[in-house]
Amino acid sequence: MDIDFPVPISPLQVEINGIGKYRKAETVQDLARMLLSEKWHNKGDREEFHRALVTSIEAIELYVDADTARKAFVLAAHAAGMHVLPDDMDERKKAS
């Protein structure tokens, strides 16, 4: 029997819908949905994108931990020119 259950992550918001328009993610499944959405199409470094997608699938299948998938997603989002909250806020605090 194949049972899907949410794999939780530390929540984040991604500026995927345009400047200042964020979408929230609370699970690895949310990350995978964003990566596969038309909003992500042809943005950024394809290698980072593929790494994030594969890592998300591996986390859903419980081969890697959810935090690893989240980190890969954040790298791919940054490579695609998207802001990620609260991660980017932490970086701004460090820079000041």
GUBAPA-881571 format. One record per residue: residue number from 1; residue in one letter; x, y, z of N, C-alpha, C, O, CB in turn. Coordinates in steps of 0.1 Angstrom, whole numbers, plus 5000, padded with zeros to 4 digits. Glycine has a CB too. Layout:
REM residues N
NUM;A;X;Y;Z;X;Y;Z;X;Y;Z;X;Y;Z;X;Y;Z $
...
This chain:
REM residues 96
1;M;5008;4988;5000;5000;5000;5000;5009;5012;5000;5018;5013;5008;4990;5000;5012 $
2;D;5006;5022;4991;5014;5034;4990;5007;5045;4997;4996;5049;4993;5016;5037;4975 $
3;I;5012;5050;5008;5006;5060;5016;5015;5073;5015;5027;5072;5019;5004;5056;5030 $
4;D;5010;5084;5011;5017;5096;5011;5014;5104;5023;5002;5105;5027;5014;5105;4998 $
5;F;5024;5109;5030;5022;5118;5041;5031;5130;5040;5042;5129;5034;5024;5110;5054 $
6;P;5027;5141;5045;5035;5153;5044;5049;5152;5051;5049;5146;5062;5028;5165;5049 $
7;V;5059;5157;5045;5072;5157;5051;5075;5172;5055;5078;5180;5046;5084;5152;5042 $
8;P;5074;5175;5068;5074;5189;5072;5088;5195;5071;5098;5188;5072;5070;5191;5086 $
9;I;5089;5208;5068;5101;5216;5068;5099;5228;5076;5088;5232;5080;5105;5220;5053 $
10;S;5110;5235;5079;5109;5248;5085;5102;5257;5075;5108;5259;5064;5123;5254;5090 $
11;P;5091;5264;5078;5084;5271;5068;5092;5282;5061;5101;5288;5067;5071;5277;5074 $
12;L;5089;5284;5048;5095;5295;5041;5085;5301;5031;5075;5295;5029;5108;5290;5033 $
13;Q;5089;5312;5026;5081;5319;5016;5090;5323;5004;5101;5328;5006;5074;5332;5022 $
14;V;5086;5320;4992;5094;5322;4980;5087;5332;4971;5075;5331;4969;5096;5308;4973 $
15;E;5095;5341;4966;5090;5351;4957;5089;5346;4943;5096;5350;4933;5100;5364;4957 $
16;I;5080;5336;4941;5079;5329;4929;5068;5334;4919;5068;5332;4907;5075;5314;4931 $
17;N;5059;5342;4925;5048;5347;4917;5050;5362;4912;5041;5368;4907;5035;5347;4925 $
18;G;5063;5366;4912;5066;5380;4908;5071;5388;4920;5071;5383;4931;5054;5387;4902 $
19;I;5076;5400;4917;5082;5408;4927;5072;5411;4938;5062;5416;4936;5087;5421;4920 $
20;G;5077;5407;4950;5069;5410;4962;5057;5401;4964;5049;5402;4973;5064;5424;4962 $
21;K;5056;5390;4955;5045;5381;4956;5050;5367;4960;5057;5360;4952;5037;5380;4942 $
22;Y;5048;5364;4973;5053;5352;4978;5044;5340;4979;5032;5342;4981;5059;5355;4992 $
23;R;5049;5328;4979;5041;5316;4981;5048;5309;4993;5060;5307;4994;5040;5307;4968 $
24;K;5039;5304;5002;5044;5297;5014;5046;5282;5011;5038;5276;5004;5035;5299;5025 $
25;A;5057;5276;5018;5059;5262;5017;5061;5257;5032;5069;5263;5039;5071;5258;5008 $
26;E;5054;5246;5035;5056;5240;5048;5060;5226;5048;5063;5220;5058;5043;5242;5056 $
27;T;5060;5220;5036;5064;5206;5034;5073;5204;5022;5074;5213;5014;5051;5197;5033 $
28;V;5080;5193;5022;5088;5190;5010;5079;5189;4998;5084;5193;4987;5096;5177;5012 $
29;Q;5067;5184;4999;5058;5183;4988;5055;5197;4982;5054;5199;4970;5045;5176;4992 $
30;D;5054;5207;4991;5052;5221;4986;5064;5225;4978;5062;5232;4968;5050;5230;4998 $
31;L;5076;5222;4982;5088;5226;4975;5088;5219;4961;5090;5226;4951;5101;5222;4982 $
32;A;5085;5207;4960;5084;5200;4948;5074;5206;4938;5076;5207;4926;5082;5185;4950 $
33;R;5062;5209;4944;5052;5215;4936;5056;5228;4929;5054;5231;4918;5039;5218;4944 $
34;M;5064;5236;4937;5069;5249;4932;5079;5247;4921;5079;5253;4911;5075;5257;4943 $
35;L;5088;5237;4923;5098;5234;4913;5092;5229;4900;5097;5232;4890;5108;5223;4919 $
36;L;5081;5222;4901;5074;5217;4889;5064;5226;4883;5058;5223;4873;5068;5204;4892 $
37;S;5061;5237;4890;5051;5247;4885;5056;5254;4873;5068;5256;4870;5047;5256;4896 $
38;E;5047;5260;4865;5050;5268;4853;5057;5281;4857;5064;5287;4849;5038;5271;4845 $
39;K;5055;5285;4870;5062;5297;4875;5077;5296;4875;5084;5306;4874;5056;5301;4889 $
40;W;5082;5283;4877;5096;5281;4878;5102;5280;4864;5115;5280;4863;5099;5269;4886 $
41;H;5095;5277;4854;5099;5274;4841;5111;5282;4836;5110;5295;4835;5088;5275;4831 $
42;N;5122;5276;4833;5134;5282;4827;5140;5293;4835;5146;5302;4829;5131;5287;4813 $
43;K;5139;5293;4848;5145;5303;4856;5158;5297;4862;5158;5286;4868;5136;5308;4868 $
44;G;5169;5305;4861;5181;5301;4869;5189;5290;4864;5188;5285;4852;5177;5299;4883 $
45;D;5198;5285;4872;5207;5274;4870;5200;5261;4869;5194;5256;4879;5219;5274;4880 $
46;R;5201;5254;4858;5194;5241;4856;5200;5231;4866;5192;5222;4871;5195;5236;4842 $
47;E;5213;5231;4868;5219;5222;4877;5213;5223;4891;5210;5213;4898;5234;5223;4877 $
48;E;5212;5235;4896;5206;5238;4910;5192;5233;4910;5187;5227;4920;5208;5253;4914 $
49;F;5185;5236;4899;5171;5232;4898;5169;5217;4899;5162;5211;4907;5164;5237;4885 $
50;H;5177;5210;4891;5176;5195;4891;5181;5189;4905;5175;5179;4910;5185;5189;4880 $
51;R;5191;5195;4911;5196;5190;4924;5184;5192;4934;5182;5183;4942;5208;5198;4928 $
52;A;5178;5203;4934;5167;5206;4943;5155;5196;4941;5149;5191;4950;5162;5220;4942 $
53;L;5152;5194;4928;5141;5185;4925;5144;5171;4930;5135;5164;4936;5138;5185;4910 $
54;V;5156;5166;4926;5159;5152;4930;5160;5151;4946;5155;5141;4951;5173;5148;4924 $
55;T;5165;5161;4952;5166;5161;4967;5152;5161;4973;5150;5154;4983;5175;5172;4972 $
56;S;5143;5168;4967;5129;5169;4972;5123;5155;4971;5116;5150;4980;5121;5179;4965 $
57;I;5125;5149;4959;5119;5135;4957;5125;5125;4967;5118;5117;4973;5121;5130;4943 $
58;E;5138;5126;4969;5145;5117;4979;5140;5120;4993;5139;5110;5001;5160;5119;4978 $
59;A;5137;5132;4997;5132;5135;5010;5117;5130;5011;5114;5125;5022;5132;5150;5013 $
60;I;5109;5131;5001;5096;5125;5001;5096;5110;5003;5088;5105;5010;5088;5129;4988 $
61;E;5106;5104;4997;5108;5090;4999;5116;5086;5011;5118;5074;5014;5115;5084;4986 $
62;L;5119;5096;5019;5126;5094;5032;5141;5089;5030;5146;5083;5040;5119;5085;5041 $
63;Y;5147;5091;5019;5161;5088;5017;5170;5098;5023;5182;5095;5027;5164;5085;5002 $
64;V;5166;5111;5023;5174;5122;5028;5165;5130;5038;5152;5129;5036;5180;5131;5017 $
65;D;5170;5137;5047;5162;5145;5056;5156;5157;5049;5161;5162;5039;5170;5149;5068 $
66;A;5145;5162;5055;5138;5174;5049;5146;5186;5048;5145;5194;5039;5125;5176;5057 $
67;D;5155;5188;5058;5163;5200;5059;5173;5201;5047;5176;5211;5041;5171;5201;5072 $
68;T;5178;5189;5042;5186;5188;5030;5179;5193;5018;5184;5200;5010;5192;5174;5028 $
69;A;5166;5189;5017;5158;5193;5005;5155;5208;5006;5155;5214;4996;5145;5185;5005 $
70;R;5153;5213;5018;5150;5227;5019;5162;5235;5015;5160;5245;5008;5146;5230;5034 $
71;K;5174;5231;5020;5186;5239;5016;5188;5238;5001;5192;5249;4995;5198;5232;5023 $
72;A;5186;5227;4995;5188;5226;4980;5178;5235;4973;5181;5241;4963;5186;5211;4975 $
73;F;5166;5235;4978;5155;5244;4972;5159;5259;4973;5158;5266;4964;5142;5242;4979 $
74;V;5164;5263;4985;5168;5277;4987;5179;5281;4977;5179;5291;4971;5172;5279;5002 $
75;L;5189;5272;4975;5200;5275;4966;5194;5276;4952;5198;5285;4944;5210;5263;4966 $
76;A;5185;5267;4948;5179;5268;4934;5171;5281;4933;5171;5287;4922;5170;5256;4932 $
77;A;5163;5284;4943;5155;5297;4942;5164;5309;4941;5161;5318;4933;5147;5298;4955 $
78;H;5175;5309;4948;5185;5320;4947;5191;5321;4933;5193;5331;4927;5196;5319;4958 $
79;A;5194;5309;4928;5200;5308;4914;5190;5313;4904;5194;5318;4893;5204;5294;4911 $
80;A;5177;5312;4907;5167;5316;4898;5163;5331;4900;5154;5336;4894;5154;5307;4899 $
81;G;5170;5337;4910;5167;5351;4912;5155;5354;4921;5150;5365;4921;5165;5358;4900 $
82;M;5151;5344;4929;5140;5346;4938;5145;5348;4952;5154;5342;4957;5130;5334;4937 $
83;H;5137;5356;4959;5140;5358;4974;5133;5348;4982;5122;5343;4978;5136;5372;4978 $
84;V;5139;5344;4993;5133;5334;5002;5133;5339;5016;5144;5343;5021;5141;5320;5001 $
85;L;5121;5339;5022;5120;5344;5036;5117;5332;5045;5109;5323;5040;5109;5355;5037 $
86;P;5122;5331;5056;5130;5341;5063;5145;5340;5061;5153;5348;5066;5128;5339;5078 $
87;D;5150;5331;5052;5164;5329;5050;5171;5342;5045;5182;5344;5050;5166;5319;5039 $
88;D;5165;5349;5036;5172;5361;5032;5172;5372;5042;5182;5380;5042;5165;5367;5019 $
89;M;5163;5372;5052;5163;5381;5063;5175;5378;5072;5182;5387;5077;5150;5381;5071 $
90;D;5178;5365;5074;5190;5362;5082;5203;5366;5076;5212;5371;5083;5190;5346;5084 $
91;E;5203;5365;5062;5215;5370;5055;5217;5385;5056;5228;5390;5058;5215;5366;5040 $
92;R;5206;5392;5055;5207;5407;5057;5212;5411;5070;5219;5421;5072;5193;5413;5054 $
93;K;5207;5404;5081;5212;5407;5094;5227;5405;5096;5233;5413;5102;5204;5398;5105 $
94;K;5232;5394;5090;5246;5391;5090;5254;5402;5083;5265;5405;5088;5249;5377;5084 $
95;A;5249;5407;5072;5256;5417;5064;5257;5430;5071;5266;5438;5068;5250;5418;5051 $
96;S;5247;5433;5080;5247;5447;5086;5255;5447;5099;5255;5458;5105;5233;5451;5088 $
